Amino acid sequence: TLSQSLMLAVGAAYYLTFTGVPGTATYYALIMTVYTWIAKGAWFSLGYPYSFIVVPVWIPSAILMDLAYWATKRNKHMLIL
C-alpha cells in the first residue's frame, strides 16, 4: 500500500541519515511500520477522524517512539527524561 511504501522510504532515509548503514534500512522500515500502526491507533483512539490519520501527521509520533526506544535500549533510566 501507499502507507507502507511511504514508511519504507521514510524509515530507510531516516536510518541512513542517523547511522549511514544502508544494509539495515529495510529492517528499520519494518520497525517504523509497526510504530506507524501504533501511532495511527493512538491517534484514532483519541477521536481524530480517519481522514486526519491518512495524512502523515503521525510520522513525528512514530519517530518519537523510535527515539524513545533507542534512548532507553542502553539506559533504562533515560525514559524518565
JOSUL-V986332 format. One record per residue. N is the residue number from 1. RES is the residue in one small letter. D_LAST is the distance of its C-alpha to the last C-alpha in Angstrom with 2 decimals. Layout:
[[N,RES,D_LAST] [N,RES,D_LAST]]
This chain:
[[1,t,35.90] [2,l,34.67] [3,s,31.12] [4,q,30.99] [5,s,32.63] [6,l,30.14] [7,m,27.19] [8,l,29.14] [9,a,29.56] [10,v,26.02] [11,g,24.58] [12,a,27.09] [13,a,26.60] [14,y,22.79] [15,y,23.07] [16,l,25.85] [17,t,24.03] [18,f,21.06] [19,t,23.05] [20,g,26.70] [21,v,27.83] [22,p,30.12] [23,g,31.17] [24,t,28.06] [25,a,27.74] [26,t,29.53] [27,y,27.31] [28,y,24.24] [29,a,26.03] [30,l,26.55] [31,i,22.85] [32,m,22.28] [33,t,25.21] [34,v,23.69] [35,y,20.43] [36,t,22.86] [37,w,24.65] [38,i,21.54] [39,a,20.52] [40,k,24.17] [41,g,24.43] [42,a,21.48] [43,w,23.09] [44,f,26.46] [45,s,25.41] [46,l,24.12] [47,g,27.71] [48,y,27.76] [49,p,31.16] [50,y,31.80] [51,s,32.93] [52,f,29.52] [53,i,27.95] [54,v,30.59] [55,v,29.48] [56,p,26.51] [57,v,24.02] [58,w,21.84] [59,i,21.37] [60,p,18.14] [61,s,16.84] [62,a,18.03] [63,i,16.55] [64,l,13.03] [65,m,13.57] [66,d,14.87] [67,l,12.12] [68,a,9.65] [69,y,12.56] [70,w,13.27] [71,a,9.89] [72,t,10.00] [73,k,13.76] [74,r,13.97] [75,n,11.11] [76,k,10.28] [77,h,7.75] [78,m,5.39] [79,l,5.38] [80,i,3.81] [81,l,0.00]]
